[in-house]
Amino acid sequence: MLVLTKENFEDEVLKAEGLILVDFWGEKCEPCKALMPSVHELAKKYEGKAKFCSLDTNGNKRLAMAQKVLGLPTILFYQNGAIVAELCVTISIEDVEAKLIELL
């Protein structure tokens, strides 16, 4: 999983090609921390088919707001710089994988 910051977000997500999953999370978000190991497993399973990234919203609040992230956890799927799908708040790993497969 690539760790995103305001410094690399544009290059790694908005200017990148292919399918990119971004996991927006926060240190105090227990559902985020519960979901994270499963997202890491998906990253291994689909390595080479999609790029997997994570963004800690605590240090990147403005960036998260600019991407219209209003609640946590949020997973956004990007393709060619545009958001093509969104899962937020009540997310199961099954939902994440189903959406990933649909978009691949």
mmCIF file of the C-alpha atoms, coordinates in Angstrom:
data_MODEL
# 
_entry.id   MODEL 
# 
loop_
_atom_site.group_PDB 
_atom_site.id 
_atom_site.type_symbol 
_atom_site.label_atom_id 
_atom_site.label_alt_id 
_atom_site.label_comp_id 
_atom_site.label_asym_id 
_atom_site.label_entity_id 
_atom_site.label_seq_id 
_atom_site.pdbx_PDB_ins_code 
_atom_site.Cartn_x 
_atom_site.Cartn_y 
_atom_site.Cartn_z 
_atom_site.occupancy 
_atom_site.B_iso_or_equiv 
_atom_site.pdbx_formal_charge 
_atom_site.auth_seq_id 
_atom_site.auth_comp_id 
_atom_site.auth_asym_id 
_atom_site.auth_atom_id 
_atom_site.pdbx_PDB_model_num 
ATOM 1   C CA . MET A 1 1   ? 0.000   0.000   0.000   1.00 0.00 ? 1   MET A CA 1 
ATOM 2   C CA . LEU A 1 2   ? 1.321   3.368   -1.019  1.00 0.00 ? 2   LEU A CA 1 
ATOM 3   C CA . VAL A 1 3   ? 1.009   6.020   1.704   1.00 0.00 ? 3   VAL A CA 1 
ATOM 4   C CA . LEU A 1 4   ? -0.405  9.219   0.270   1.00 0.00 ? 4   LEU A CA 1 
ATOM 5   C CA . THR A 1 5   ? 0.222   12.784  1.414   1.00 0.00 ? 5   THR A CA 1 
ATOM 6   C CA . LYS A 1 6   ? -0.671  16.181  0.010   1.00 0.00 ? 6   LYS A CA 1 
ATOM 7   C CA . GLU A 1 7   ? 2.768   16.162  -1.630  1.00 0.00 ? 7   GLU A CA 1 
ATOM 8   C CA . ASN A 1 8   ? 2.277   12.981  -3.694  1.00 0.00 ? 8   ASN A CA 1 
ATOM 9   C CA . PHE A 1 9   ? -1.520  12.713  -4.075  1.00 0.00 ? 9   PHE A CA 1 
ATOM 10  C CA . GLU A 1 10  ? -1.720  14.518  -7.404  1.00 0.00 ? 10  GLU A CA 1 
ATOM 11  C CA . ASP A 1 11  ? 1.036   12.473  -9.063  1.00 0.00 ? 11  ASP A CA 1 
ATOM 12  C CA . GLU A 1 12  ? 0.075   9.104   -7.574  1.00 0.00 ? 12  GLU A CA 1 
ATOM 13  C CA . VAL A 1 13  ? -3.712  9.420   -7.987  1.00 0.00 ? 13  VAL A CA 1 
ATOM 14  C CA . LEU A 1 14  ? -4.922  12.298  -10.129 1.00 0.00 ? 14  LEU A CA 1 
ATOM 15  C CA . LYS A 1 15  ? -2.233  12.027  -12.826 1.00 0.00 ? 15  LYS A CA 1 
ATOM 16  C CA . ALA A 1 16  ? -1.879  8.242   -12.712 1.00 0.00 ? 16  ALA A CA 1 
ATOM 17  C CA . GLU A 1 17  ? -3.390  5.786   -15.173 1.00 0.00 ? 17  GLU A CA 1 
ATOM 18  C CA . GLY A 1 18  ? -5.343  2.670   -14.341 1.00 0.00 ? 18  GLY A CA 1 
ATOM 19  C CA . LEU A 1 19  ? -7.576  1.812   -11.415 1.00 0.00 ? 19  LEU A CA 1 
ATOM 20  C CA . ILE A 1 20  ? -6.549  3.266   -8.056  1.00 0.00 ? 20  ILE A CA 1 
ATOM 21  C CA . LEU A 1 21  ? -8.155  2.476   -4.715  1.00 0.00 ? 21  LEU A CA 1 
ATOM 22  C CA . VAL A 1 22  ? -7.618  5.068   -1.977  1.00 0.00 ? 22  VAL A CA 1 
ATOM 23  C CA . ASP A 1 23  ? -8.447  4.135   1.604   1.00 0.00 ? 23  ASP A CA 1 
ATOM 24  C CA . PHE A 1 24  ? -9.173  7.318   3.588   1.00 0.00 ? 24  PHE A CA 1 
ATOM 25  C CA . TRP A 1 25  ? -8.794  6.620   7.300   1.00 0.00 ? 25  TRP A CA 1 
ATOM 26  C CA . GLY A 1 26  ? -8.132  8.283   10.639  1.00 0.00 ? 26  GLY A CA 1 
ATOM 27  C CA . GLU A 1 27  ? -6.194  7.228   13.731  1.00 0.00 ? 27  GLU A CA 1 
ATOM 28  C CA . LYS A 1 28  ? -9.262  7.569   15.983  1.00 0.00 ? 28  LYS A CA 1 
ATOM 29  C CA . CYS A 1 29  ? -11.568 5.718   13.569  1.00 0.00 ? 29  CYS A CA 1 
ATOM 30  C CA . GLU A 1 30  ? -12.017 2.183   14.921  1.00 0.00 ? 30  GLU A CA 1 
ATOM 31  C CA . PRO A 1 31  ? -13.937 0.927   11.825  1.00 0.00 ? 31  PRO A CA 1 
ATOM 32  C CA . CYS A 1 32  ? -11.051 2.246   9.688   1.00 0.00 ? 32  CYS A CA 1 
ATOM 33  C CA . LYS A 1 33  ? -8.498  0.295   11.686  1.00 0.00 ? 33  LYS A CA 1 
ATOM 34  C CA . ALA A 1 34  ? -10.677 -2.831  11.587  1.00 0.00 ? 34  ALA A CA 1 
ATOM 35  C CA . LEU A 1 35  ? -11.022 -2.628  7.784   1.00 0.00 ? 35  LEU A CA 1 
ATOM 36  C CA . MET A 1 36  ? -7.364  -1.839  7.048   1.00 0.00 ? 36  MET A CA 1 
ATOM 37  C CA . PRO A 1 37  ? -5.848  -5.362  7.331   1.00 0.00 ? 37  PRO A CA 1 
ATOM 38  C CA . SER A 1 38  ? -8.430  -6.691  4.865   1.00 0.00 ? 38  SER A CA 1 
ATOM 39  C CA . VAL A 1 39  ? -7.668  -3.868  2.415   1.00 0.00 ? 39  VAL A CA 1 
ATOM 40  C CA . HIS A 1 40  ? -3.977  -4.782  2.680   1.00 0.00 ? 40  HIS A CA 1 
ATOM 41  C CA . GLU A 1 41  ? -4.894  -8.391  1.826   1.00 0.00 ? 41  GLU A CA 1 
ATOM 42  C CA . LEU A 1 42  ? -6.795  -7.186  -1.257  1.00 0.00 ? 42  LEU A CA 1 
ATOM 43  C CA . ALA A 1 43  ? -3.727  -5.161  -2.259  1.00 0.00 ? 43  ALA A CA 1 
ATOM 44  C CA . LYS A 1 44  ? -1.673  -8.359  -2.264  1.00 0.00 ? 44  LYS A CA 1 
ATOM 45  C CA . LYS A 1 45  ? -4.380  -10.367 -4.040  1.00 0.00 ? 45  LYS A CA 1 
ATOM 46  C CA . TYR A 1 46  ? -4.852  -7.801  -6.844  1.00 0.00 ? 46  TYR A CA 1 
ATOM 47  C CA . GLU A 1 47  ? -1.245  -6.622  -7.112  1.00 0.00 ? 47  GLU A CA 1 
ATOM 48  C CA . GLY A 1 48  ? -0.520  -5.490  -10.656 1.00 0.00 ? 48  GLY A CA 1 
ATOM 49  C CA . LYS A 1 49  ? -4.214  -5.053  -11.503 1.00 0.00 ? 49  LYS A CA 1 
ATOM 50  C CA . ALA A 1 50  ? -4.902  -1.933  -9.428  1.00 0.00 ? 50  ALA A CA 1 
ATOM 51  C CA . LYS A 1 51  ? -2.909  0.501   -7.316  1.00 0.00 ? 51  LYS A CA 1 
ATOM 52  C CA . PHE A 1 52  ? -3.760  0.510   -3.602  1.00 0.00 ? 52  PHE A CA 1 
ATOM 53  C CA . CYS A 1 53  ? -3.142  3.618   -1.516  1.00 0.00 ? 53  CYS A CA 1 
ATOM 54  C CA . SER A 1 54  ? -4.017  4.939   1.924   1.00 0.00 ? 54  SER A CA 1 
ATOM 55  C CA . LEU A 1 55  ? -4.411  8.475   3.186   1.00 0.00 ? 55  LEU A CA 1 
ATOM 56  C CA . ASP A 1 56  ? -4.476  9.385   6.882   1.00 0.00 ? 56  ASP A CA 1 
ATOM 57  C CA . THR A 1 57  ? -6.998  12.209  7.028   1.00 0.00 ? 57  THR A CA 1 
ATOM 58  C CA . ASN A 1 58  ? -5.585  13.525  10.327  1.00 0.00 ? 58  ASN A CA 1 
ATOM 59  C CA . GLY A 1 59  ? -2.612  15.098  8.588   1.00 0.00 ? 59  GLY A CA 1 
ATOM 60  C CA . ASN A 1 60  ? -4.422  15.780  5.325   1.00 0.00 ? 60  ASN A CA 1 
ATOM 61  C CA . LYS A 1 61  ? -7.826  17.238  6.252   1.00 0.00 ? 61  LYS A CA 1 
ATOM 62  C CA . ARG A 1 62  ? -7.943  19.786  3.412   1.00 0.00 ? 62  ARG A CA 1 
ATOM 63  C CA . LEU A 1 63  ? -7.031  17.143  0.860   1.00 0.00 ? 63  LEU A CA 1 
ATOM 64  C CA . ALA A 1 64  ? -9.733  14.798  2.168   1.00 0.00 ? 64  ALA A CA 1 
ATOM 65  C CA . MET A 1 65  ? -12.285 17.624  2.072   1.00 0.00 ? 65  MET A CA 1 
ATOM 66  C CA . ALA A 1 66  ? -11.237 18.515  -1.486  1.00 0.00 ? 66  ALA A CA 1 
ATOM 67  C CA . GLN A 1 67  ? -11.989 14.894  -2.441  1.00 0.00 ? 67  GLN A CA 1 
ATOM 68  C CA . LYS A 1 68  ? -15.422 15.238  -0.766  1.00 0.00 ? 68  LYS A CA 1 
ATOM 69  C CA . VAL A 1 69  ? -14.626 12.750  1.997   1.00 0.00 ? 69  VAL A CA 1 
ATOM 70  C CA . LEU A 1 70  ? -17.192 13.537  4.677   1.00 0.00 ? 70  LEU A CA 1 
ATOM 71  C CA . GLY A 1 71  ? -17.117 10.407  6.837   1.00 0.00 ? 71  GLY A CA 1 
ATOM 72  C CA . LEU A 1 72  ? -14.739 7.607   7.689   1.00 0.00 ? 72  LEU A CA 1 
ATOM 73  C CA . PRO A 1 73  ? -13.908 5.063   6.579   1.00 0.00 ? 73  PRO A CA 1 
ATOM 74  C CA . THR A 1 74  ? -14.173 6.052   2.921   1.00 0.00 ? 74  THR A CA 1 
ATOM 75  C CA . ILE A 1 75  ? -12.769 4.192   -0.043  1.00 0.00 ? 75  ILE A CA 1 
ATOM 76  C CA . LEU A 1 76  ? -12.644 6.023   -3.355  1.00 0.00 ? 76  LEU A CA 1 
ATOM 77  C CA . PHE A 1 77  ? -11.852 4.399   -6.683  1.00 0.00 ? 77  PHE A CA 1 
ATOM 78  C CA . TYR A 1 78  ? -10.135 6.604   -9.266  1.00 0.00 ? 78  TYR A CA 1 
ATOM 79  C CA . GLN A 1 79  ? -9.544  6.036   -12.943 1.00 0.00 ? 79  GLN A CA 1 
ATOM 80  C CA . ASN A 1 80  ? -7.613  8.526   -15.069 1.00 0.00 ? 80  ASN A CA 1 
ATOM 81  C CA . GLY A 1 81  ? -7.833  11.174  -12.344 1.00 0.00 ? 81  GLY A CA 1 
ATOM 82  C CA . ALA A 1 82  ? -11.583 10.935  -11.781 1.00 0.00 ? 82  ALA A CA 1 
ATOM 83  C CA . ILE A 1 83  ? -13.565 9.311   -8.996  1.00 0.00 ? 83  ILE A CA 1 
ATOM 84  C CA . VAL A 1 84  ? -15.492 6.400   -10.531 1.00 0.00 ? 84  VAL A CA 1 
ATOM 85  C CA . ALA A 1 85  ? -16.903 4.814   -7.354  1.00 0.00 ? 85  ALA A CA 1 
ATOM 86  C CA . GLU A 1 86  ? -17.221 5.492   -3.644  1.00 0.00 ? 86  GLU A CA 1 
ATOM 87  C CA . LEU A 1 87  ? -17.851 3.377   -0.573  1.00 0.00 ? 87  LEU A CA 1 
ATOM 88  C CA . CYS A 1 88  ? -18.234 5.115   2.759   1.00 0.00 ? 88  CYS A CA 1 
ATOM 89  C CA . VAL A 1 89  ? -18.951 4.681   6.457   1.00 0.00 ? 89  VAL A CA 1 
ATOM 90  C CA . THR A 1 90  ? -20.604 1.228   6.545   1.00 0.00 ? 90  THR A CA 1 
ATOM 91  C CA . ILE A 1 91  ? -18.112 -0.679  4.420   1.00 0.00 ? 91  ILE A CA 1 
ATOM 92  C CA . SER A 1 92  ? -17.528 -4.412  4.334   1.00 0.00 ? 92  SER A CA 1 
ATOM 93  C CA . ILE A 1 93  ? -14.473 -5.908  2.679   1.00 0.00 ? 93  ILE A CA 1 
ATOM 94  C CA . GLU A 1 94  ? -16.861 -7.923  0.500   1.00 0.00 ? 94  GLU A CA 1 
ATOM 95  C CA . ASP A 1 95  ? -18.301 -4.642  -0.817  1.00 0.00 ? 95  ASP A CA 1 
ATOM 96  C CA . VAL A 1 96  ? -14.803 -3.353  -1.534  1.00 0.00 ? 96  VAL A CA 1 
ATOM 97  C CA . GLU A 1 97  ? -13.777 -6.488  -3.429  1.00 0.00 ? 97  GLU A CA 1 
ATOM 98  C CA . ALA A 1 98  ? -17.040 -6.622  -5.392  1.00 0.00 ? 98  ALA A CA 1 
ATOM 99  C CA . LYS A 1 99  ? -16.638 -3.001  -6.500  1.00 0.00 ? 99  LYS A CA 1 
ATOM 100 C CA . LEU A 1 100 ? -12.982 -3.616  -7.369  1.00 0.00 ? 100 LEU A CA 1 
ATOM 101 C CA . ILE A 1 101 ? -13.873 -6.612  -9.550  1.00 0.00 ? 101 ILE A CA 1 
ATOM 102 C CA . GLU A 1 102 ? -16.659 -4.628  -11.219 1.00 0.00 ? 102 GLU A CA 1 
ATOM 103 C CA . LEU A 1 103 ? -14.239 -1.837  -12.129 1.00 0.00 ? 103 LEU A CA 1 
ATOM 104 C CA . LEU A 1 104 ? -11.345 -4.019  -13.308 1.00 0.00 ? 104 LEU A CA 1 
# 
